[in-house]
């Protein structure tokens, strides 16, 4: 069971009780998230520079994939 929680219920990885079911996630700064293409996520962790922030409000999850969008990435992350 995951110990990562997320309330974004239209994400592919969202499960009942606000559980994130992704095997890997990538969290970065909002600035880097806005700069990086949507195709960059957890498998690209080594391409992200260190991105210090001062508050949680300056962070974003790059692993988001909209549920049912048809845009699911072939990223090697298991989708069940």
FIROVEX-599526 format. One record per atom (N, C-alpha, C): atom name; residue number from 1; y, z, x; chain. Coordinates in steps of 0.2 Angstrom, whole numbers, plus 2048, in hexadecimal, padded with zeros to 3 digits. Atoms other than C-alpha are relative to their C-alpha. Layout:
N
+----+-----+-----+-----+-----+----+
! at !   i !  py !  pz !  px ! ch !
+----+-----+-----+-----+-----+----+
! CA ! NUM !   Y !   Z !   X !  A !
...
+----+-----+-----+-----+-----+----+
This chain:
80
+----+-----+-----+-----+-----+----+
! at !   i !  py !  pz !  px ! ch !
+----+-----+-----+-----+-----+----+
!  N !   1 ! 7FA ! 800 ! 804 !  A !
! CA !   1 ! 800 ! 800 ! 800 !  A !
!  C !   1 ! 806 ! 800 ! 804 !  A !
!  N !   2 ! 7FA ! 800 ! 7FC !  A !
! CA !   2 ! 811 ! 7FC ! 806 !  A !
!  C !   2 ! 805 ! 806 ! 7FF !  A !
!  N !   3 ! 7FB ! 7FB ! 800 !  A !
! CA !   3 ! 81E ! 809 ! 80A !  A !
!  C !   3 ! 807 ! 7FD ! 800 !  A !
!  N !   4 ! 7FA ! 803 ! 801 !  A !
! CA !   4 ! 82C ! 7FD ! 807 !  A !
!  C !   4 ! 802 ! 7FE ! 7F9 !  A !
!  N !   5 ! 7FF ! 800 ! 807 !  A !
! CA !   5 ! 835 ! 7FD ! 7F7 !  A !
!  C !   5 ! 806 ! 7FB ! 7FF !  A !
!  N !   6 ! 7FA ! 805 ! 802 !  A !
! CA !   6 ! 841 ! 7F0 ! 7EF !  A !
!  C !   6 ! 800 ! 7FF ! 7F9 !  A !
!  N !   7 ! 7FE ! 801 ! 807 !  A !
! CA !   7 ! 849 ! 7EE ! 7DE !  A !
!  C !   7 ! 801 ! 7F9 ! 7FE !  A !
!  N !   8 ! 7FF ! 807 ! 801 !  A !
! CA !   8 ! 84B ! 7DB ! 7DF !  A !
!  C !   8 ! 7FA ! 7FD ! 7FC !  A !
!  N !   9 ! 806 ! 802 ! 804 !  A !
! CA !   9 ! 83F ! 7D7 ! 7D1 !  A !
!  C !   9 ! 7FF ! 7F9 ! 7FF !  A !
!  N !  10 ! 801 ! 808 ! 800 !  A !
! CA !  10 ! 841 ! 7C4 ! 7D2 !  A !
!  C !  10 ! 7FE ! 7FE ! 807 !  A !
!  N !  11 ! 803 ! 802 ! 7FA !  A !
! CA !  11 ! 83A ! 7C4 ! 7E4 !  A !
!  C !  11 ! 7F9 ! 7FF ! 7FF !  A !
!  N !  12 ! 807 ! 801 ! 800 !  A !
! CA !  12 ! 829 ! 7BD ! 7E7 !  A !
!  C !  12 ! 7FC ! 806 ! 802 !  A !
!  N !  13 ! 804 ! 7FA ! 7FD !  A !
! CA !  13 ! 824 ! 7CD ! 7F0 !  A !
!  C !  13 ! 801 ! 806 ! 7FC !  A !
!  N !  14 ! 7FF ! 7FA ! 804 !  A !
! CA !  14 ! 82A ! 7D9 ! 7E3 !  A !
!  C !  14 ! 7FA ! 801 ! 7FC !  A !
!  N !  15 ! 806 ! 7FE ! 804 !  A !
! CA !  15 ! 81C ! 7E3 ! 7DB !  A !
!  C !  15 ! 802 ! 806 ! 7FB !  A !
!  N !  16 ! 7FF ! 7FB ! 805 !  A !
! CA !  16 ! 81B ! 7F0 ! 7CD !  A !
!  C !  16 ! 803 ! 806 ! 804 !  A !
!  N !  17 ! 7FD ! 7FA ! 7FD !  A !
! CA !  17 ! 825 ! 800 ! 7D1 !  A !
!  C !  17 ! 804 ! 7FF ! 806 !  A !
!  N !  18 ! 7FB ! 802 ! 7FA !  A !
! CA !  18 ! 831 ! 7F7 ! 7DD !  A !
!  C !  18 ! 7FD ! 800 ! 807 !  A !
!  N !  19 ! 804 ! 800 ! 7F9 !  A !
! CA !  19 ! 824 ! 7F5 ! 7EB !  A !
!  C !  19 ! 801 ! 7F9 ! 802 !  A !
!  N !  20 ! 800 ! 806 ! 7FD !  A !
! CA !  20 ! 827 ! 7E7 ! 7F7 !  A !
!  C !  20 ! 7F9 ! 7FF ! 803 !  A !
!  N !  21 ! 807 ! 802 ! 7FE !  A !
! CA !  21 ! 816 ! 7DE ! 7FA !  A !
!  C !  21 ! 800 ! 7FB ! 806 !  A !
!  N !  22 ! 800 ! 804 ! 7FA !  A !
! CA !  22 ! 81B ! 7D4 ! 809 !  A !
!  C !  22 ! 7FD ! 803 ! 806 !  A !
!  N !  23 ! 803 ! 7FD ! 7FA !  A !
! CA !  23 ! 811 ! 7D6 ! 819 !  A !
!  C !  23 ! 805 ! 801 ! 805 !  A !
!  N !  24 ! 7FB ! 7FF ! 7FB !  A !
! CA !  24 ! 820 ! 7D4 ! 823 !  A !
!  C !  24 ! 807 ! 7FF ! 7FD !  A !
!  N !  25 ! 7F9 ! 801 ! 803 !  A !
! CA !  25 ! 833 ! 7D5 ! 81F !  A !
!  C !  25 ! 805 ! 800 ! 806 !  A !
!  N !  26 ! 7FA ! 800 ! 7FB !  A !
! CA !  26 ! 843 ! 7D1 ! 829 !  A !
!  C !  26 ! 806 ! 802 ! 7FD !  A !
!  N !  27 ! 7FA ! 7FD ! 803 !  A !
! CA !  27 ! 852 ! 7DB ! 826 !  A !
!  C !  27 ! 805 ! 7FF ! 806 !  A !
!  N !  28 ! 7FB ! 801 ! 7FB !  A !
! CA !  28 ! 862 ! 7D6 ! 82F !  A !
!  C !  28 ! 807 ! 802 ! 7FD !  A !
!  N !  29 ! 7F9 ! 7FE ! 803 !  A !
! CA !  29 ! 875 ! 7D8 ! 82D !  A !
!  C !  29 ! 802 ! 7FA ! 7FB !  A !
!  N !  30 ! 7FD ! 805 ! 805 !  A !
! CA !  30 ! 87E ! 7CF ! 81F !  A !
!  C !  30 ! 803 ! 7FA ! 803 !  A !
!  N !  31 ! 7FD ! 806 ! 7FD !  A !
! CA !  31 ! 887 ! 7C4 ! 82B !  A !
!  C !  31 ! 7FB ! 7FC ! 803 !  A !
!  N !  32 ! 806 ! 804 ! 7FD !  A !
! CA !  32 ! 877 ! 7BE ! 834 !  A !
!  C !  32 ! 7FD ! 7FD ! 7FA !  A !
!  N !  33 ! 804 ! 803 ! 806 !  A !
! CA !  33 ! 86F ! 7BC ! 823 !  A !
!  C !  33 ! 804 ! 7FA ! 7FD !  A !
!  N !  34 ! 7FC ! 805 ! 803 !  A !
! CA !  34 ! 87D ! 7B1 ! 81D !  A !
!  C !  34 ! 800 ! 7FA ! 805 !  A !
!  N !  35 ! 800 ! 805 ! 7FB !  A !
! CA !  35 ! 87D ! 7A7 ! 82D !  A !
!  C !  35 ! 7F9 ! 7FC ! 801 !  A !
!  N !  36 ! 806 ! 802 ! 7FF !  A !
! CA !  36 ! 86A ! 7A5 ! 82F !  A !
!  C !  36 ! 7FD ! 7FC ! 7FA !  A !
!  N !  37 ! 803 ! 804 ! 806 !  A !
! CA !  37 ! 861 ! 797 ! 824 !  A !
!  C !  37 ! 7FB ! 804 ! 7FC !  A !
!  N !  38 ! 805 ! 7FC ! 805 !  A !
! CA !  38 ! 856 ! 79D ! 815 !  A !
!  C !  38 ! 7F9 ! 7FF ! 803 !  A !
!  N !  39 ! 807 ! 800 ! 7FD !  A !
! CA !  39 ! 847 ! 797 ! 81F !  A !
!  C !  39 ! 7FF ! 805 ! 806 !  A !
!  N !  40 ! 802 ! 7FA ! 7FB !  A !
! CA !  40 ! 849 ! 7A5 ! 82C !  A !
!  C !  40 ! 7FF ! 806 ! 7FD !  A !
!  N !  41 ! 802 ! 7FA ! 802 !  A !
! CA !  41 ! 840 ! 7B4 ! 828 !  A !
!  C !  41 ! 7FC ! 804 ! 805 !  A !
!  N !  42 ! 803 ! 7FB ! 7FB !  A !
! CA !  42 ! 834 ! 7C1 ! 82F !  A !
!  C !  42 ! 7FC ! 7FD ! 806 !  A !
!  N !  43 ! 803 ! 803 ! 7FB !  A !
! CA !  43 ! 82A ! 7B5 ! 839 !  A !
!  C !  43 ! 805 ! 7FD ! 806 !  A !
!  N !  44 ! 7FB ! 802 ! 7FB !  A !
! CA !  44 ! 83A ! 7B0 ! 842 !  A !
!  C !  44 ! 804 ! 806 ! 803 !  A !
!  N !  45 ! 7FD ! 7FA ! 7FE !  A !
! CA !  45 ! 83E ! 7C2 ! 847 !  A !
!  C !  45 ! 803 ! 7FF ! 807 !  A !
!  N !  46 ! 7FE ! 801 ! 7F9 !  A !
! CA !  46 ! 840 ! 7BD ! 85A !  A !
!  C !  46 ! 806 ! 7FB ! 800 !  A !
!  N !  47 ! 7FB ! 805 ! 800 !  A !
! CA !  47 ! 84D ! 7B0 ! 855 !  A !
!  C !  47 ! 807 ! 804 ! 7FE !  A !
!  N !  48 ! 7FA ! 7FD ! 802 !  A !
! CA !  48 ! 859 ! 7BD ! 84E !  A !
!  C !  48 ! 803 ! 805 ! 806 !  A !
!  N !  49 ! 7FD ! 7FC ! 7FB !  A !
! CA !  49 ! 865 ! 7C6 ! 859 !  A !
!  C !  49 ! 801 ! 807 ! 7FD !  A !
!  N !  50 ! 7FF ! 7F9 ! 802 !  A !
! CA !  50 ! 868 ! 7D9 ! 858 !  A !
!  C !  50 ! 806 ! 800 ! 7FC !  A !
!  N !  51 ! 7FA ! 801 ! 805 !  A !
! CA !  51 ! 874 ! 7DB ! 849 !  A !
!  C !  51 ! 802 ! 807 ! 7FE !  A !
!  N !  52 ! 7FE ! 7F9 ! 802 !  A !
! CA !  52 ! 87B ! 7ED ! 849 !  A !
!  C !  52 ! 805 ! 800 ! 7FA !  A !
!  N !  53 ! 7FC ! 7FF ! 806 !  A !
! CA !  53 ! 883 ! 7F3 ! 839 !  A !
!  C !  53 ! 802 ! 807 ! 7FF !  A !
!  N !  54 ! 7FD ! 7F9 ! 801 !  A !
! CA !  54 ! 88D ! 802 ! 833 !  A !
!  C !  54 ! 7FD ! 803 ! 7FA !  A !
!  N !  55 ! 802 ! 7FD ! 806 !  A !
! CA !  55 ! 886 ! 804 ! 822 !  A !
!  C !  55 ! 7FA ! 7FC ! 7FD !  A !
!  N !  56 ! 805 ! 804 ! 803 !  A !
! CA !  56 ! 877 ! 7FF ! 817 !  A !
!  C !  56 ! 803 ! 7FA ! 7FC !  A !
!  N !  57 ! 7FD ! 805 ! 804 !  A !
! CA !  57 ! 883 ! 7F4 ! 80D !  A !
!  C !  57 ! 801 ! 7FA ! 804 !  A !
!  N !  58 ! 7FF ! 806 ! 7FC !  A !
! CA !  58 ! 884 ! 7E8 ! 81C !  A !
!  C !  58 ! 7F9 ! 7FD ! 802 !  A !
!  N !  59 ! 807 ! 803 ! 7FE !  A !
! CA !  59 ! 871 ! 7E4 ! 81C !  A !
!  C !  59 ! 7FE ! 7FC ! 7FB !  A !
!  N !  60 ! 803 ! 804 ! 805 !  A !
! CA !  60 ! 867 ! 7D7 ! 813 !  A !
!  C !  60 ! 7F8 ! 7FF ! 802 !  A !
!  N !  61 ! 807 ! 802 ! 7FF !  A !
! CA !  61 ! 854 ! 7D3 ! 812 !  A !
!  C !  61 ! 7FF ! 7F8 ! 800 !  A !
!  N !  62 ! 801 ! 808 ! 800 !  A !
! CA !  62 ! 850 ! 7C1 ! 818 !  A !
!  C !  62 ! 7F9 ! 7FE ! 7FE !  A !
!  N !  63 ! 807 ! 802 ! 802 !  A !
! CA !  63 ! 83E ! 7C2 ! 811 !  A !
!  C !  63 ! 800 ! 7FE ! 7F9 !  A !
!  N !  64 ! 800 ! 801 ! 807 !  A !
! CA !  64 ! 844 ! 7BF ! 7FF !  A !
!  C !  64 ! 7FE ! 7F8 ! 7FF !  A !
!  N !  65 ! 801 ! 807 ! 803 !  A !
! CA !  65 ! 83C ! 7B0 ! 7F6 !  A !
!  C !  65 ! 800 ! 801 ! 7F9 !  A !
!  N !  66 ! 800 ! 7FF ! 807 !  A !
! CA !  66 ! 840 ! 7AE ! 7E4 !  A !
!  C !  66 ! 7F9 ! 7FE ! 7FD !  A !
!  N !  67 ! 806 ! 801 ! 803 !  A !
! CA !  67 ! 831 ! 7B0 ! 7D9 !  A !
!  C !  67 ! 800 ! 7FA ! 7FB !  A !
!  N !  68 ! 800 ! 805 ! 804 !  A !
! CA !  68 ! 82C ! 7A0 ! 7D1 !  A !
!  C !  68 ! 804 ! 7FA ! 801 !  A !
!  N !  69 ! 7FB ! 805 ! 7FE !  A !
! CA !  69 ! 839 ! 795 ! 7DA !  A !
!  C !  69 ! 7FD ! 7FA ! 802 !  A !
!  N !  70 ! 803 ! 806 ! 7FD !  A !
! CA !  70 ! 82C ! 789 ! 7E1 !  A !
!  C !  70 ! 802 ! 7FF ! 808 !  A !
!  N !  71 ! 7FE ! 801 ! 7F9 !  A !
! CA !  71 ! 835 ! 78C ! 7F2 !  A !
!  C !  71 ! 7FC ! 804 ! 805 !  A !
!  N !  72 ! 803 ! 7FB ! 7FC !  A !
! CA !  72 ! 828 ! 798 ! 7F9 !  A !
!  C !  72 ! 7FF ! 7FC ! 807 !  A !
!  N !  73 ! 800 ! 803 ! 7F9 !  A !
! CA !  73 ! 828 ! 795 ! 80C !  A !
!  C !  73 ! 7F9 ! 801 ! 802 !  A !
!  N !  74 ! 807 ! 800 ! 7FC !  A !
! CA !  74 ! 818 ! 791 ! 816 !  A !
!  C !  74 ! 801 ! 804 ! 806 !  A !
!  N !  75 ! 7FF ! 7FC ! 7FB !  A !
! CA !  75 ! 81B ! 7A0 ! 821 !  A !
!  C !  75 ! 7FB ! 804 ! 803 !  A !
!  N !  76 ! 806 ! 7FC ! 7FD !  A !
! CA !  76 ! 80A ! 7A7 ! 824 !  A !
!  C !  76 ! 800 ! 807 ! 7FD !  A !
!  N !  77 ! 800 ! 7F9 ! 803 !  A !
! CA !  77 ! 80F ! 7B7 ! 81A !  A !
!  C !  77 ! 7FB ! 7FF ! 7F9 !  A !
!  N !  78 ! 804 ! 800 ! 806 !  A !
! CA !  78 ! 801 ! 7BA ! 80D !  A !
!  C !  78 ! 803 ! 801 ! 7FA !  A !
!  N !  79 ! 7FD ! 800 ! 807 !  A !
! CA !  79 ! 806 ! 7B7 ! 7FB !  A !
!  C !  79 ! 7FA ! 801 ! 7FC !  A !
!  N !  80 ! 806 ! 7FF ! 804 !  A !
! CA !  80 ! 7F9 ! 7BE ! 7EF !  A !
!  C !  80 ! 802 ! 800 ! 7F8 !  A !
+----+-----+-----+-----+-----+----+
